[in-house]
């Protein structure tokens, strides 16, 4: 059985690493979201009999691709800030 230890002292380096890891996680999740949206869009277009225009190997327009990536990065940042505060500032992992 694994027990959670109390969170150690927060440092500036820990905060930077924690938030940057959260941003990378948000970006990775946004890539998966992008794939799901594109698969559904291609299936929908095929059922409708529409001709797809591929933008650099992607069926979604460029501004939609960028928006999905930005949503991933921004949500990862806020996710990191929120849980940094919960774990290190408010110390919710105390025994």
Long-range contacts (C-beta under 8 A, 24 or more apart in sequence): 4-93, 5-93, 6-91, 6-93, 6-94, 6-95, 7-87, 7-88, 7-91, 7-93, 10-84, 10-88, 10-89, 14-88, 15-84, 15-88, 18-80, 18-83, 18-84, 19-77, 19-80, 19-81, 19-84, 20-80, 21-80, 22-76, 22-77, 22-79, 22-80, 22-83, 23-73, 23-76, 23-77, 23-80, 24-76, 25-76, 25-79, 26-72, 26-73, 26-74, 26-75, 26-76, 26-77, 26-79, 27-69, 27-72, 27-73, 27-76, 28-72, 29-72, 29-76, 30-68, 30-69, 30-71, 30-72, 30-73, 30-75, 31-72, 33-68, 33-72, 34-60, 34-65, 34-68, 34-69, 37-64, 37-68
